[in-house]
Amino acid sequence: MCDDILSYETKQFQRAIYHPLHESHILKNVSILYYARFFPAQVSKPVKCMVCILWNIIDTLIYAIIPFLIILTSSIIIITAIYRRRRSMLSVGGICHTNRRRISTRDSLSILLIAINCLFLIMTGPLNIRLIVQSVLNYFTSKLSSMKRFTQLNEYLRLLQNSYHALSFIFYCFVGNKFRSTACSTCQLVYCKLLHLSSEQRQAQSLVIRGCCGRNNVDMNRLPTLTSIIDDSKRISNLSNKITSSKRQSYQSEISIQNQPKLMDTPV
């Protein structure tokens, strides 16, 4: 009987250990399902897709459409100016050769700007348009195959856009003579200014070093050197020798004067 009771108690203890864990998992899954069914998430799929669509539209407006409109208006102004200049040339007829050269260079520069504007639209516009189309399609459909195709196409269009940004300056330099000359002049100006600033800094540093060295030289000149000390000692020794010699001569002369009357007083 005791063994049976003990075995029953051990079984109850094991059930108390294991069964609450399983029941907690079941309750957790039930609570998740209940929350997902009756309290959906605040950021649902339509709201998220609408945010993506709005963001892509704003990005396209700021990055592609507004700059293209500005460039388009400037290119229209350039075209009208070219047309008026050529019309005035045809109406006047007798124009100098130098004026024709200037007008031809300006016309070539304006044509270059128009070509660059067209390249800007062709190479940067498709990616932004594709992003808008992709966000709209994601709002309605969500297929994995279409998503993979979208990502591949987006990568190619992004490479096209980045290639425009990387090669536009080089294209300006190779094609536009005026742009190349102005770029070279600005680079030379910046280089000259940097050299001027560096030379001024070096001059200032040299003046400071010279001032410090001059002060040190003055202080060193004020201090007595070894040669000056030796010369002074030689001069003092010479003067002392001269004084001693003069004293000896005077002393000998006095002795000789004192001895002369004694010799005269002695009998013959």
DRENPA-3360 file (N, C-alpha, C; in nm, 2 decimals, always signed):
BEGIN
1 = MCDDILSY = +0.08/-0.12/+0.00/+0.00/+0.00/+0.00/+0.09/+0.13/+0.00 ~ +0.19/+0.12/+0.08/+0.28/+0.24/+0.08/+0.35/+0.27/-0.05 ~ +0.39/+0.15/-0.11/+0.46/+0.16/-0.23/+0.36/+0.22/-0.34 ~ +0.24/+0.18/-0.33/+0.14/+0.23/-0.43/+0.12/+0.38/-0.41 ~ +0.11/+0.42/-0.28/+0.09/+0.56/-0.26/+0.21/+0.64/-0.30 ~ +0.33/+0.59/-0.27/+0.45/+0.67/-0.31/+0.45/+0.68/-0.46 ~ +0.42/+0.57/-0.53/+0.43/+0.57/-0.68/+0.32/+0.67/-0.73 ~ +0.21/+0.68/-0.67/+0.11/+0.77/-0.72/+0.15/+0.91/-0.69;
9 = ETKQFQRA = +0.21/+0.94/-0.58/+0.26/+1.07/-0.55/+0.37/+1.12/-0.64 ~ +0.46/+1.03/-0.67/+0.56/+1.06/-0.77/+0.51/+1.09/-0.91 ~ +0.40/+1.02/-0.95/+0.34/+1.05/-1.07/+0.27/+1.18/-1.07 ~ +0.21/+1.22/-0.96/+0.15/+1.35/-0.95/+0.25/+1.46/-0.96 ~ +0.36/+1.44/-0.89/+0.47/+1.54/-0.89/+0.53/+1.56/-1.03 ~ +0.54/+1.45/-1.11/+0.59/+1.46/-1.24/+0.49/+1.53/-1.33 ~ +0.36/+1.50/-1.31/+0.26/+1.57/-1.39/+0.26/+1.72/-1.36 ~ +0.28/+1.75/-1.23/+0.28/+1.89/-1.19/+0.40/+1.96/-1.25;
17 = IYHPLHES = +0.51/+1.89/-1.28/+0.63/+1.95/-1.34/+0.61/+1.97/-1.49 ~ +0.56/+1.87/-1.56/+0.56/+1.87/-1.70/+0.44/+1.93/-1.76 ~ +0.32/+1.90/-1.71/+0.20/+1.95/-1.77/+0.18/+2.10/-1.77 ~ +0.21/+2.17/-1.67/+0.19/+2.32/-1.68/+0.27/+2.38/-1.79 ~ +0.39/+2.33/-1.83/+0.46/+2.39/-1.94/+0.39/+2.37/-2.07 ~ +0.34/+2.25/-2.09/+0.26/+2.23/-2.22/+0.14/+2.31/-2.22 ~ +0.07/+2.32/-2.11/-0.05/+2.41/-2.11/-0.02/+2.55/-2.13 ~ +0.10/+2.60/-2.08/+0.14/+2.74/-2.10/+0.16/+2.76/-2.25;
25 = HILKNVSI = +0.23/+2.67/-2.32/+0.25/+2.68/-2.46/+0.11/+2.69/-2.54 ~ +0.02/+2.60/-2.49/-0.11/+2.61/-2.56/-0.18/+2.74/-2.54 ~ -0.18/+2.79/-2.41/-0.24/+2.92/-2.38/-0.17/+3.03/-2.46 ~ -0.04/+3.02/-2.47/+0.03/+3.12/-2.55/-0.01/+3.13/-2.69 ~ -0.02/+3.01/-2.76/-0.07/+3.01/-2.89/-0.21/+3.06/-2.91 ~ -0.29/+3.02/-2.81/-0.43/+3.06/-2.82/-0.44/+3.21/-2.80 ~ -0.36/+3.27/-2.71/-0.36/+3.42/-2.69/-0.31/+3.49/-2.82 ~ -0.21/+3.43/-2.88/-0.16/+3.50/-3.00/-0.27/+3.50/-3.11;
33 = LYYARFFP = -0.34/+3.38/-3.13/-0.44/+3.37/-3.23/-0.56/+3.47/-3.19 ~ -0.59/+3.47/-3.07/-0.70/+3.56/-3.03/-0.67/+3.71/-3.05 ~ -0.54/+3.75/-3.02/-0.50/+3.88/-3.04/-0.49/+3.92/-3.19 ~ -0.44/+3.82/-3.27/-0.43/+3.85/-3.41/-0.56/+3.86/-3.48 ~ -0.66/+3.78/-3.42/-0.80/+3.78/-3.48/-0.88/+3.91/-3.44 ~ -0.88/+3.94/-3.32/-0.97/+4.04/-3.27/-0.90/+4.18/-3.26 ~ -0.77/+4.18/-3.24/-0.69/+4.31/-3.23/-0.58/+4.31/-3.34 ~ -0.61/+4.34/-3.46/-0.51/+4.34/-3.56/-0.40/+4.44/-3.54;
41 = AQVSKPVK = -0.29/+4.43/-3.61/-0.17/+4.52/-3.59/-0.21/+4.66/-3.65 ~ -0.15/+4.76/-3.58/-0.18/+4.90/-3.63/-0.12/+4.93/-3.76 ~ +0.00/+4.88/-3.79/+0.06/+4.91/-3.92/+0.03/+4.79/-4.01 ~ -0.08/+4.79/-4.07/-0.12/+4.68/-4.16/-0.05/+4.70/-4.30 ~ -0.08/+4.61/-4.38/-0.02/+4.61/-4.52/-0.06/+4.72/-4.60 ~ -0.19/+4.76/-4.61/-0.23/+4.87/-4.69/-0.16/+5.00/-4.65 ~ -0.16/+5.02/-4.51/-0.09/+5.15/-4.47/+0.05/+5.15/-4.50 ~ +0.12/+5.04/-4.49/+0.26/+5.03/-4.52/+0.29/+5.05/-4.67;
49 = CMVCILWN = +0.20/+4.99/-4.75/+0.22/+5.01/-4.90/+0.19/+5.16/-4.94 ~ +0.09/+5.22/-4.87/+0.07/+5.36/-4.90/+0.18/+5.45/-4.86 ~ +0.25/+5.42/-4.75/+0.37/+5.49/-4.71/+0.48/+5.48/-4.81 ~ +0.50/+5.36/-4.86/+0.60/+5.33/-4.96/+0.57/+5.41/-5.09 ~ +0.44/+5.41/-5.13/+0.40/+5.48/-5.25/+0.43/+5.63/-5.24 ~ +0.39/+5.68/-5.12/+0.41/+5.83/-5.10/+0.56/+5.86/-5.10 ~ +0.64/+5.78/-5.03/+0.78/+5.80/-5.02/+0.85/+5.80/-5.16 ~ +0.81/+5.70/-5.24/+0.87/+5.69/-5.37/+0.82/+5.81/-5.46;
57 = IIDTLIYA = +0.70/+5.85/-5.45/+0.65/+5.97/-5.52/+0.73/+6.10/-5.48 ~ +0.75/+6.11/-5.35/+0.82/+6.23/-5.31/+0.97/+6.22/-5.35 ~ +1.03/+6.10/-5.34/+1.17/+6.09/-5.39/+1.18/+6.12/-5.54 ~ +1.08/+6.07/-5.61/+1.09/+6.10/-5.76/+1.07/+6.25/-5.79 ~ +0.98/+6.31/-5.72/+0.96/+6.46/-5.74/+1.09/+6.53/-5.70 ~ +1.15/+6.50/-5.59/+1.27/+6.58/-5.54/+1.39/+6.55/-5.62 ~ +1.41/+6.42/-5.66/+1.53/+6.38/-5.72/+1.53/+6.38/-5.87 ~ +1.42/+6.36/-5.93/+1.42/+6.35/-6.08/+1.33/+6.46/-6.15;
65 = IIPFLIIL = +1.20/+6.47/-6.10/+1.11/+6.55/-6.18/+1.14/+6.70/-6.16 ~ +1.15/+6.75/-6.04/+1.18/+6.89/-6.02/+1.31/+6.94/-6.08 ~ +1.42/+6.86/-6.06/+1.55/+6.90/-6.13/+1.53/+6.90/-6.28 ~ +1.45/+6.80/-6.34/+1.44/+6.79/-6.48/+1.35/+6.91/-6.53 ~ +1.25/+6.95/-6.45/+1.18/+7.07/-6.50/+1.26/+7.20/-6.50 ~ +1.35/+7.21/-6.40/+1.44/+7.33/-6.39/+1.53/+7.32/-6.51 ~ +1.59/+7.21/-6.54/+1.68/+7.19/-6.65/+1.61/+7.21/-6.78 ~ +1.49/+7.17/-6.79/+1.41/+7.18/-6.91/+1.38/+7.33/-6.94;
73 = TSSIIIIT = +1.34/+7.40/-6.84/+1.32/+7.55/-6.86/+1.45/+7.62/-6.90 ~ +1.56/+7.58/-6.83/+1.69/+7.65/-6.87/+1.73/+7.61/-7.01 ~ +1.70/+7.49/-7.05/+1.74/+7.45/-7.19/+1.65/+7.52/-7.29 ~ +1.52/+7.54/-7.26/+1.43/+7.61/-7.35/+1.48/+7.75/-7.37 ~ +1.52/+7.81/-7.26/+1.58/+7.95/-7.26/+1.70/+7.95/-7.35 ~ +1.79/+7.85/-7.34/+1.91/+7.84/-7.42/+1.87/+7.83/-7.57 ~ +1.77/+7.74/-7.60/+1.73/+7.72/-7.74/+1.68/+7.85/-7.80 ~ +1.59/+7.92/-7.72/+1.54/+8.04/-7.78/+1.65/+8.15/-7.80;
81 = AIYRRRRS = +1.75/+8.15/-7.71/+1.86/+8.24/-7.73/+1.94/+8.21/-7.85 ~ +1.96/+8.08/-7.87/+2.04/+8.04/-7.99/+1.96/+8.07/-8.12 ~ +1.83/+8.05/-8.12/+1.75/+8.08/-8.23/+1.75/+8.23/-8.26 ~ +1.74/+8.31/-8.16/+1.74/+8.46/-8.18/+1.88/+8.50/-8.23 ~ +1.98/+8.45/-8.18/+2.12/+8.49/-8.23/+2.14/+8.45/-8.37 ~ +2.10/+8.33/-8.41/+2.11/+8.29/-8.55/+2.02/+8.38/-8.64 ~ +1.91/+8.41/-8.59/+1.82/+8.49/-8.67/+1.88/+8.63/-8.69 ~ +1.94/+8.69/-8.59/+2.00/+8.82/-8.60/+2.12/+8.81/-8.69;
89 = MLSVGGIC = +2.19/+8.70/-8.69/+2.31/+8.68/-8.78/+2.26/+8.68/-8.92 ~ +2.15/+8.61/-8.95/+2.10/+8.61/-9.09/+2.05/+8.74/-9.13 ~ +1.99/+8.81/-9.04/+1.93/+8.94/-9.08/+2.04/+9.05/-9.10 ~ +2.15/+9.05/-9.02/+2.25/+9.14/-9.03/+2.34/+9.11/-9.15 ~ +2.39/+8.99/-9.16/+2.47/+8.94/-9.27/+2.61/+8.97/-9.25 ~ +2.65/+9.10/-9.25/+2.79/+9.13/-9.24/+2.84/+9.13/-9.10 ~ +2.89/+9.02/-9.05/+2.94/+9.00/-8.91/+3.09/+8.96/-8.92 ~ +3.16/+9.01/-8.83/+3.31/+8.99/-8.82/+3.33/+8.84/-8.80;
97 = HTNRRRIS = +3.46/+8.80/-8.83/+3.49/+8.66/-8.82/+3.51/+8.62/-8.67 ~ +3.56/+8.72/-8.59/+3.57/+8.69/-8.44/+3.44/+8.67/-8.38 ~ +3.34/+8.76/-8.42/+3.21/+8.74/-8.36/+3.14/+8.61/-8.39 ~ +3.17/+8.57/-8.52/+3.12/+8.43/-8.56/+3.18/+8.32/-8.47 ~ +3.31/+8.34/-8.45/+3.37/+8.24/-8.36/+3.31/+8.23/-8.22 ~ +3.29/+8.35/-8.16/+3.23/+8.35/-8.03/+3.09/+8.29/-8.03 ~ +3.01/+8.33/-8.13/+2.88/+8.28/-8.14/+2.88/+8.13/-8.16 ~ +2.97/+8.08/-8.24/+2.98/+7.93/-8.26/+3.02/+7.86/-8.13;
105 = TRDSLSIL = +3.11/+7.91/-8.06/+3.15/+7.85/-7.93/+3.03/+7.85/-7.83 ~ +2.96/+7.96/-7.83/+2.84/+7.96/-7.74/+2.73/+7.87/-7.78 ~ +2.71/+7.86/-7.91/+2.61/+7.76/-7.96/+2.65/+7.62/-7.93 ~ +2.78/+7.58/-7.94/+2.83/+7.45/-7.91/+2.81/+7.42/-7.76 ~ +2.84/+7.52/-7.68/+2.82/+7.50/-7.53/+2.67/+7.48/-7.50 ~ +2.59/+7.56/-7.56/+2.44/+7.54/-7.53/+2.39/+7.41/-7.58 ~ +2.44/+7.36/-7.69/+2.40/+7.23/-7.74/+2.45/+7.12/-7.65 ~ +2.57/+7.14/-7.60/+2.62/+7.04/-7.50/+2.53/+7.04/-7.37;
113 = LIAINCLF = +2.49/+7.15/-7.33/+2.41/+7.16/-7.21/+2.27/+7.09/-7.23 ~ +2.22/+7.11/-7.35/+2.09/+7.04/-7.38/+2.11/+6.89/-7.39 ~ +2.22/+6.84/-7.45/+2.24/+6.70/-7.45/+2.26/+6.64/-7.31 ~ +2.33/+6.71/-7.22/+2.34/+6.67/-7.09/+2.21/+6.66/-7.01 ~ +2.12/+6.76/-7.04/+1.99/+6.76/-6.98/+1.91/+6.64/-7.02 ~ +1.92/+6.61/-7.15/+1.85/+6.49/-7.20/+1.90/+6.36/-7.14 ~ +2.04/+6.35/-7.13/+2.10/+6.24/-7.06/+2.05/+6.22/-6.92 ~ +2.04/+6.34/-6.85/+1.99/+6.33/-6.71/+1.86/+6.27/-6.70;
121 = LIMTGPLN = +1.77/+6.31/-6.79/+1.63/+6.25/-6.78/+1.63/+6.11/-6.82 ~ +1.71/+6.07/-6.92/+1.71/+5.93/-6.97/+1.77/+5.84/-6.87 ~ +1.87/+5.88/-6.80/+1.95/+5.79/-6.71/+1.90/+5.79/-6.56 ~ +1.84/+5.89/-6.52/+1.79/+5.90/-6.38/+1.64/+5.88/-6.36 ~ +1.56/+5.91/-6.47/+1.42/+5.90/-6.46/+1.36/+5.76/-6.45 ~ +1.42/+5.66/-6.52/+1.36/+5.52/-6.52/+1.36/+5.46/-6.38 ~ +1.46/+5.48/-6.30/+1.47/+5.42/-6.17/+1.36/+5.47/-6.08 ~ +1.34/+5.60/-6.08/+1.23/+5.66/-5.99/+1.09/+5.61/-6.04;
129 = IRLIVQSV = +1.07/+5.61/-6.17/+0.94/+5.57/-6.22/+0.92/+5.42/-6.19 ~ +1.03/+5.34/-6.20/+1.01/+5.20/-6.16/+0.98/+5.18/-6.01 ~ +1.04/+5.26/-5.93/+1.00/+5.25/-5.79/+0.86/+5.28/-5.76 ~ +0.80/+5.38/-5.83/+0.66/+5.41/-5.81/+0.58/+5.29/-5.86 ~ +0.61/+5.24/-5.97/+0.53/+5.13/-6.03/+0.54/+5.01/-5.94 ~ +0.66/+4.98/-5.88/+0.68/+4.87/-5.80/+0.60/+4.88/-5.67 ~ +0.60/+5.00/-5.61/+0.52/+5.02/-5.49/+0.37/+5.01/-5.51 ~ +0.32/+5.05/-5.63/+0.18/+5.04/-5.66/+0.14/+4.89/-5.68;
137 = LNYFTSKL = +0.23/+4.82/-5.75/+0.20/+4.68/-5.78/+0.21/+4.60/-5.65 ~ +0.30/+4.63/-5.56/+0.31/+4.56/-5.43/+0.18/+4.59/-5.34 ~ +0.12/+4.70/-5.37/-0.01/+4.72/-5.30/-0.12/+4.63/-5.34 ~ -0.12/+4.58/-5.46/-0.22/+4.49/-5.51/-0.18/+4.35/-5.52 ~ -0.06/+4.32/-5.55/-0.01/+4.18/-5.56/+0.12/+4.17/-5.49 ~ +0.14/+4.04/-5.44/+0.27/+4.01/-5.37/+0.32/+3.87/-5.41 ~ +0.37/+3.86/-5.53/+0.42/+3.74/-5.58/+0.58/+3.74/-5.57 ~ +0.63/+3.63/-5.53/+0.78/+3.62/-5.51/+0.85/+3.63/-5.64;
145 = SSMKRFTQ = +0.80/+3.57/-5.75/+0.86/+3.58/-5.88/+0.87/+3.73/-5.93 ~ +0.76/+3.80/-5.92/+0.76/+3.94/-5.96/+0.85/+4.02/-5.87 ~ +0.86/+3.99/-5.74/+0.95/+4.06/-5.65/+1.10/+4.04/-5.69 ~ +1.13/+3.92/-5.73/+1.27/+3.89/-5.77/+1.30/+3.97/-5.90 ~ +1.21/+3.97/-5.99/+1.23/+4.04/-6.12/+1.24/+4.19/-6.09 ~ +1.17/+4.24/-6.00/+1.17/+4.39/-5.96/+1.31/+4.42/-5.90 ~ +1.36/+4.33/-5.82/+1.49/+4.36/-5.76/+1.60/+4.36/-5.86 ~ +1.60/+4.26/-5.95/+1.70/+4.26/-6.06/+1.69/+4.39/-6.15;
153 = LNEYLRLL = +1.57/+4.42/-6.19/+1.56/+4.54/-6.27/+1.60/+4.67/-6.20 ~ +1.57/+4.67/-6.07/+1.61/+4.79/-5.99/+1.76/+4.80/-5.98 ~ +1.83/+4.69/-5.97/+1.97/+4.70/-5.96/+2.03/+4.75/-6.09 ~ +1.98/+4.70/-6.21/+2.03/+4.75/-6.34/+2.00/+4.90/-6.35 ~ +1.88/+4.95/-6.31/+1.85/+5.09/-6.33/+1.93/+5.17/-6.23 ~ +1.96/+5.12/-6.11/+2.05/+5.19/-6.02/+2.19/+5.21/-6.07 ~ +2.24/+5.10/-6.13/+2.37/+5.11/-6.20/+2.37/+5.22/-6.31 ~ +2.26/+5.23/-6.39/+2.25/+5.33/-6.49/+2.26/+5.47/-6.43;
161 = QNSYHALS = +2.18/+5.49/-6.32/+2.18/+5.62/-6.25/+2.31/+5.65/-6.20 ~ +2.38/+5.56/-6.13/+2.51/+5.59/-6.07/+2.62/+5.61/-6.18 ~ +2.60/+5.55/-6.29/+2.70/+5.57/-6.40/+2.68/+5.71/-6.46 ~ +2.56/+5.77/-6.46/+2.55/+5.91/-6.50/+2.62/+6.00/-6.40 ~ +2.60/+5.98/-6.27/+2.66/+6.06/-6.17/+2.81/+6.05/-6.18 ~ +2.86/+5.93/-6.21/+3.01/+5.91/-6.21/+3.07/+5.97/-6.34 ~ +3.00/+5.96/-6.45/+3.06/+6.00/-6.58/+3.03/+6.14/-6.63 ~ +2.94/+6.21/-6.56/+2.89/+6.34/-6.62/+3.01/+6.44/-6.62;
169 = FIFYCFVG = +3.09/+6.45/-6.51/+3.20/+6.54/-6.50/+3.30/+6.51/-6.61 ~ +3.33/+6.38/-6.62/+3.43/+6.34/-6.72/+3.38/+6.38/-6.86 ~ +3.25/+6.36/-6.89/+3.19/+6.39/-7.01/+3.20/+6.54/-7.04 ~ +3.17/+6.62/-6.94/+3.19/+6.77/-6.95/+3.33/+6.80/-6.99 ~ +3.43/+6.74/-6.92/+3.57/+6.78/-6.95/+3.61/+6.74/-7.09 ~ +3.57/+6.63/-7.14/+3.61/+6.58/-7.27/+3.54/+6.65/-7.38 ~ +3.42/+6.69/-7.37/+3.34/+6.74/-7.48/+3.34/+6.89/-7.48 ~ +3.32/+6.96/-7.36/+3.31/+7.10/-7.35/+3.44/+7.17/-7.34;
177 = NKFRSTAC = +3.48/+7.25/-7.44/+3.61/+7.32/-7.44/+3.61/+7.43/-7.33 ~ +3.49/+7.50/-7.33/+3.48/+7.61/-7.23/+3.48/+7.55/-7.09 ~ +3.41/+7.45/-7.07/+3.40/+7.39/-6.94/+3.54/+7.34/-6.89 ~ +3.61/+7.28/-6.99/+3.75/+7.23/-6.96/+3.84/+7.34/-6.92 ~ +3.84/+7.45/-7.00/+3.92/+7.57/-6.97/+3.89/+7.63/-6.84 ~ +3.76/+7.65/-6.81/+3.72/+7.70/-6.68/+3.76/+7.61/-6.56 ~ +3.75/+7.48/-6.58/+3.79/+7.39/-6.48/+3.94/+7.39/-6.45 ~ +4.02/+7.40/-6.56/+4.16/+7.41/-6.54/+4.20/+7.54/-6.47;
185 = STCQLVYC = +4.13/+7.65/-6.51/+4.16/+7.78/-6.45/+4.13/+7.78/-6.30 ~ +4.01/+7.72/-6.27/+3.97/+7.72/-6.12/+4.07/+7.63/-6.04 ~ +4.11/+7.52/-6.10/+4.21/+7.44/-6.03/+4.34/+7.51/-6.01 ~ +4.39/+7.58/-6.12/+4.51/+7.66/-6.10/+4.50/+7.77/-6.00 ~ +4.38/+7.83/-6.00/+4.36/+7.94/-5.90/+4.36/+7.88/-5.75 ~ +4.30/+7.77/-5.74/+4.30/+7.71/-5.60/+4.44/+7.66/-5.57 ~ +4.52/+7.61/-5.66/+4.65/+7.57/-5.64/+4.74/+7.69/-5.60 ~ +4.73/+7.80/-5.67/+4.80/+7.92/-5.64/+4.77/+7.98/-5.50;
193 = KLLHLSSE = +4.64/+7.97/-5.47/+4.60/+8.02/-5.34/+4.66/+7.94/-5.23 ~ +4.66/+7.81/-5.25/+4.72/+7.72/-5.15/+4.87/+7.74/-5.13 ~ +4.94/+7.76/-5.25/+5.08/+7.79/-5.24/+5.11/+7.92/-5.17 ~ +5.02/+8.02/-5.20/+5.04/+8.15/-5.13/+5.02/+8.14/-4.98 ~ +4.92/+8.06/-4.94/+4.90/+8.04/-4.80/+5.01/+7.97/-4.73 ~ +5.06/+7.87/-4.80/+5.17/+7.79/-4.75/+5.30/+7.87/-4.74 ~ +5.32/+7.96/-4.84/+5.44/+8.05/-4.84/+5.43/+8.15/-4.72 ~ +5.31/+8.21/-4.70/+5.29/+8.30/-4.59/+5.31/+8.23/-4.46;
201 = QRQAQSLV = +5.27/+8.11/-4.44/+5.29/+8.04/-4.32/+5.44/+8.01/-4.30 ~ +5.51/+7.98/-4.41/+5.65/+7.96/-4.39/+5.73/+8.09/-4.36 ~ +5.69/+8.20/-4.42/+5.75/+8.33/-4.39/+5.73/+8.36/-4.24 ~ +5.61/+8.34/-4.20/+5.58/+8.37/-4.06/+5.66/+8.28/-3.96 ~ +5.67/+8.16/-4.00/+5.75/+8.07/-3.92/+5.90/+8.11/-3.92 ~ +5.95/+8.15/-4.04/+6.09/+8.19/-4.05/+6.12/+8.32/-3.97 ~ +6.02/+8.41/-3.97/+6.04/+8.54/-3.89/+6.04/+8.51/-3.74 ~ +5.95/+8.42/-3.70/+5.95/+8.38/-3.56/+6.09/+8.31/-3.52;
209 = IRGCCGRN = +6.14/+8.22/-3.61/+6.26/+8.16/-3.58/+6.38/+8.26/-3.58 ~ +6.38/+8.35/-3.68/+6.48/+8.45/-3.68/+6.48/+8.54/-3.55 ~ +6.36/+8.58/-3.51/+6.35/+8.66/-3.39/+6.40/+8.58/-3.27 ~ +6.37/+8.45/-3.26/+6.42/+8.38/-3.14/+6.57/+8.36/-3.15 ~ +6.63/+8.34/-3.27/+6.77/+8.33/-3.29/+6.84/+8.46/-3.26 ~ +6.78/+8.57/-3.30/+6.84/+8.70/-3.28/+6.85/+8.73/-3.13 ~ +6.74/+8.70/-3.06/+6.74/+8.72/-2.91/+6.85/+8.63/-2.85 ~ +6.86/+8.51/-2.89/+6.97/+8.42/-2.84/+7.11/+8.47/-2.87;
217 = NVDMNRLP = +7.13/+8.53/-2.99/+7.26/+8.58/-3.03/+7.29/+8.70/-2.94 ~ +7.19/+8.79/-2.92/+7.22/+8.91/-2.83/+7.25/+8.86/-2.69 ~ +7.18/+8.77/-2.64/+7.21/+8.72/-2.51/+7.35/+8.65/-2.50 ~ +7.39/+8.58/-2.61/+7.52/+8.52/-2.61/+7.63/+8.62/-2.62 ~ +7.60/+8.73/-2.70/+7.70/+8.84/-2.72/+7.72/+8.91/-2.59 ~ +7.62/+8.93/-2.51/+7.63/+8.99/-2.38/+7.72/+8.91/-2.28 ~ +7.71/+8.78/-2.29/+7.79/+8.70/-2.20/+7.94/+8.70/-2.24 ~ +8.03/+8.70/-2.14/+8.17/+8.70/-2.17/+8.22/+8.57/-2.22;
225 = TLTSIIDD = +8.29/+8.57/-2.33/+8.35/+8.45/-2.39/+8.48/+8.41/-2.33 ~ +8.54/+8.30/-2.36/+8.66/+8.25/-2.31/+8.78/+8.34/-2.36 ~ +8.77/+8.37/-2.49/+8.88/+8.45/-2.55/+8.89/+8.59/-2.49 ~ +8.76/+8.65/-2.47/+8.77/+8.78/-2.40/+8.83/+8.78/-2.26 ~ +8.79/+8.67/-2.19/+8.85/+8.66/-2.05/+9.00/+8.64/-2.06 ~ +9.05/+8.56/-2.16/+9.20/+8.55/-2.17/+9.26/+8.68/-2.21 ~ +9.20/+8.75/-2.30/+9.26/+8.88/-2.34/+9.27/+8.98/-2.22 ~ +9.16/+8.98/-2.15/+9.16/+9.07/-2.03/+9.26/+9.03/-1.93;
233 = SKRISNLS = +9.28/+8.90/-1.91/+9.38/+8.86/-1.81/+9.52/+8.89/-1.86 ~ +9.54/+8.88/-2.00/+9.67/+8.92/-2.05/+9.70/+9.07/-2.03 ~ +9.60/+9.15/-2.06/+9.61/+9.29/-2.04/+9.64/+9.33/-1.90 ~ +9.57/+9.26/-1.80/+9.60/+9.29/-1.66/+9.74/+9.25/-1.62 ~ +9.78/+9.13/-1.67/+9.92/+9.09/-1.64/+10.02/+9.18/-1.69 ~ +10.00/+9.23/-1.82/+10.10/+9.33/-1.88/+10.10/+9.46/-1.79 ~ +9.98/+9.50/-1.76/+9.98/+9.63/-1.68/+10.05/+9.61/-1.54 ~ +10.03/+9.49/-1.48/+10.09/+9.46/-1.35/+10.24/+9.46/-1.37;
241 = NKITSSKR = +10.29/+9.40/-1.48/+10.43/+9.39/-1.50/+10.50/+9.52/-1.52 ~ +10.42/+9.60/-1.60/+10.47/+9.74/-1.63/+10.48/+9.82/-1.49 ~ +10.38/+9.81/-1.41/+10.38/+9.88/-1.28/+10.49/+9.83/-1.19 ~ +10.51/+9.70/-1.19/+10.62/+9.65/-1.10/+10.76/+9.69/-1.16 ~ +10.77/+9.69/-1.29/+10.90/+9.73/-1.35/+10.93/+9.88/-1.32 ~ +10.82/+9.96/-1.33/+10.84/+10.10/-1.31/+10.87/+10.13/-1.16 ~ +10.82/+10.05/-1.07/+10.85/+10.07/-0.93/+10.99/+10.03/-0.90 ~ +11.04/+9.92/-0.96/+11.17/+9.88/-0.94/+11.27/+9.98/-0.99;
249 = QSYQSEIS = +11.24/+10.04/-1.11/+11.33/+10.14/-1.16/+11.34/+10.26/-1.07 ~ +11.22/+10.30/-1.02/+11.22/+10.42/-0.93/+11.29/+10.39/-0.80 ~ +11.28/+10.27/-0.75/+11.35/+10.23/-0.63/+11.50/+10.22/-0.65 ~ +11.54/+10.17/-0.76/+11.68/+10.17/-0.79/+11.74/+10.31/-0.80 ~ +11.67/+10.40/-0.87/+11.71/+10.53/-0.89/+11.72/+10.60/-0.75 ~ +11.63/+10.58/-0.66/+11.64/+10.64/-0.53/+11.76/+10.59/-0.45 ~ +11.79/+10.46/-0.46/+11.91/+10.40/-0.39/+12.03/+10.46/-0.45 ~ +12.04/+10.48/-0.58/+12.16/+10.53/-0.64/+12.18/+10.68/-0.60;
257 = IQNQPKLM = +12.07/+10.76/-0.58/+12.08/+10.90/-0.54/+12.13/+10.90/-0.40 ~ +12.08/+10.82/-0.31/+12.12/+10.82/-0.17/+12.27/+10.78/-0.16 ~ +12.33/+10.70/-0.24/+12.47/+10.65/-0.23/+12.57/+10.75/-0.28 ~ +12.53/+10.84/-0.37/+12.62/+10.94/-0.43/+12.68/+11.03/-0.33 ~ +12.62/+11.10/-0.23/+12.69/+11.19/-0.14/+12.78/+11.12/-0.04 ~ +12.76/+11.00/-0.01/+12.85/+10.92/+0.08/+12.98/+10.90/+0.01 ~ +12.98/+10.88/-0.12/+13.10/+10.87/-0.20/+13.18/+11.00/-0.20 ~ +13.11/+11.11/-0.21/+13.18/+11.24/-0.22/+13.24/+11.28/-0.08;
265 = DTPV = +13.18/+11.24/+0.03/+13.23/+11.27/+0.16/+13.36/+11.19/+0.21 ~ +13.38/+11.08/+0.14/+13.50/+11.00/+0.18/+13.63/+11.08/+0.15 ~ +13.74/+11.07/+0.24/+13.86/+11.14/+0.22/+13.94/+11.07/+0.11 ~ +14.03/+11.16/+0.04/+14.11/+11.11/-0.07/+14.23/+11.05/+0.00;
% end
